[in-house]
Amino acid sequence: MEVLGTNTKHGRCSVCKEKNKICTRKCEFAEYFPDEVQDDYEAATKLCGTPNIIRMMKLAPHEQKHLLPSSIQRRCRMDR
């Protein structure tokens, strides 16, 4: 199991950081919530909560998954 952050310049994704898990190359959330958007992700967890974000990502159709994180983050920016 190759861990992100050990062989790349990026660390764990925001979801794995929040859940205190190891972020592997196969992490289903790393593409959508990279380490660089940690602040936006923290705002999103205040709005929706990590379990709900994970559930929404798992239920979203594959072709629409890329829209969900930006939609949640945009909503959080409006609420700030």
N, C-alpha and C positions, 0 to 999 in steps of 0.2 A: 504494500500500500504506500504510494508516494504521497507525501503531504505537501500541500501548497505552503509556501513560505519557507521551506527548507531548500528547495532548488530553484525558486523563482524570486523575483523582486517583490512579489505581493505576499501579504500575509493571509490569514484566514478571512473568509467572507464574513460579512456582518452577521448573518444568521448563526454561523458556527461560533463566532465570538460571543454572541448573546446566549447561546445554549451551552457554551464552554465545551465545544466538541472539536475534534481534529477535522480540519478541512482537507479532504482528499481531492485529487484531480477529477474525480467522478461526482463531486458535490453538485447536487442539482440546483443549488442556490447561488453558487459562486459567480456564475455568469450574470445574474440579475442583481445581486447585492454585493459587489466587490468591496474590498476594504476601503477604497477611496470614497465611498458614499456612506461611511459610518454615521456621520451626523444626520443625514437624511433618513437613514434606517432607524436611528434612535427616535427621531420625531415620528416616524411611521409606527413604531411600536407603542408610542404613547397614544396614538390615534386608534390603532387596530389591535395591538398586542401581537407578540411573536407567534403564539399558536394559531391565531386567525390568519396571519400573513402566510404561514406555512400551509394551512388548509386551503386558502385561496389559490396559492401557487400550484398545489397538487391537483385541485379541481379544474383549474383553467385549461382550456384546450391548448395543445402544444403550439399551434400557430398564433395564439394570442398571449402566451406567457410573457413575451417581451414587453407587452403594453402594460401589464399589471404593476410592476414596480414603479415605472415612471408615473403612472396614474396616481398611485398611493403617495409617492414623494411630492408630486405637484399639489395634491390636496393638502398635504402637511405644510408646504410652503405658504399656501394661502391662509392657513390657520395661524401662522406665526405672528 
